[in-house]
Each structure stands twice: as C-alpha cells, then as structure tokens.
Amino acid sequence: MARQNVEETPLSKYQTIEESEDGSIIVVANIRETADLTTWILGLGARIKVLEPESLQEKIAGIVQGMAEYYQKI
C-alpha cells in the first residue's frame, strides 16, 4: 500500500503513519469499528493486513474466507 493512498483517505485526523525498512506502511489510529472501516480495509484487498485489534482481524478474515468459498463454488 502506498503511503499516498493512506494520506489521501485518512482513517483519523490523529493517525500516525510509519514506513518500515521493507517499504510497508504501518498506520496507527484509534477509531471505531464501523461498516465504513470494513469497506476501506476490504477495498485495499491484499495490499493491507490488519494487525490489531484481533476482533477486526477475525472479522476481515471471515469475510474474505466466505468470499473465497463462494467463488470456489462457481
């Protein structure tokens, strides 16, 4: 995920953005878990990994797994 993408669509005005040595971006923001957040995460597809909270990781993983199962049946 490019830093520019995160800066153009911030999650919070109080978020921090760090760039690691491998070029990946770590965004830290205290925000509520909403449908908009889920949509934002899913919109980034394989370019994003939720690190915390675990409940949000599980929610996204469940959605993606359900989608994969659906498309396997087609």
Helices and strands as residue ranges (DSSP letters): H 3-8, E 16-19, E 25-28, H 35-43, G 45-47, H 54-72
